[in-house]
Amino acid sequence: MAEIVEGLSDWVEGTRGERGQKLAWRERKERYLSRMEQADGSILLVSACDKLHNARALARDYYRLGDSAFDRFTEGGEATRWYYGRILEVMENRAPEALVEELRRALQVFLGPTAVDNHRTGDAEREKI
């Protein structure tokens, strides 16, 4: 269990600068996404479920609040949209298709249908867990 929790964290070894300070948000997220591209199936599955839950919550808020739903994120809407788009790219190639489809539905709300459709990959490319 500890291995899964560590694998999901963006605070693992290598995510702090020379003086122990936290790396910039974008760099931490890019490192996390890189780890998910290679992660063990159990780590990837928990990550995909967590991101789906978060995306659904954000979609509900977006329906109610519009772009103001992104005000709670330090990096704002543009960076948050980038991150979820990248999550979709990673999950499309590795996570179970049913989970990926649910993620696409949630992301369509705040990324837009065109952005989500542009992420689709063929089943031949998928390395399923």
Order of alpha helices (4+ residues) and beta strands (2+ residues): alpha-alpha-alpha-alpha-alpha-alpha
